[in-house]
Every structure is written in structure tokens, then in C-alpha cells.
Amino acid sequence: MIKRHSDLVLEITADDPRTIENDINTAVDMARQHAILEGRHGILVTQHGYTSYTVAVSRDVPFGQTHERREFGQHAG
């Protein structure tokens, strides 16, 4: 399932790996369309858990690029 928070942030939640992959690809395409219109930022795909991701147009990513990061399973100290 893709849930749109804004034109800049899309949330993906699914249990099936194939669905996750398809939804991420769709969300990246949607974000890319917005990023191209804006012409300044790239796309950041963030994994929050095994079944939870966000795709966002991000000022931290250079225009024309897509970066991935993981924000779970990291323990401090």
C-alpha cells in the first residue's frame, strides 16, 4: 500500500516482498516526476522496518540521483 503524505513523501507498507518492490518502484516514479518539475533535489528511499519504507524528494540527495538508507536495526554503543 502506498500512502501519500504530500508530493514530497510517500509511505510504503506491505508484507509481501514482490508488493514492496512494486510499490517502491511506483513511489520512486511518482517522486521522480515531482523532483524533475522542481529541478533541485533527488530521491531518498528509507527502510524503517522489514515492511515499512518511505520514498521522499530530499534536499540531501543531489538532483537526478536516488539514494537508499536503512533506519532500523542500528544500536548505539
Secondary structure as UniProt FT lines:
FT   STRAND          2..4
FT   STRAND          9..13
FT   HELIX           17..38
FT   STRAND          41..49
FT   TURN            50..51
FT   STRAND          52..62
FT   TURN            63..64
FT   STRAND          66..70
//
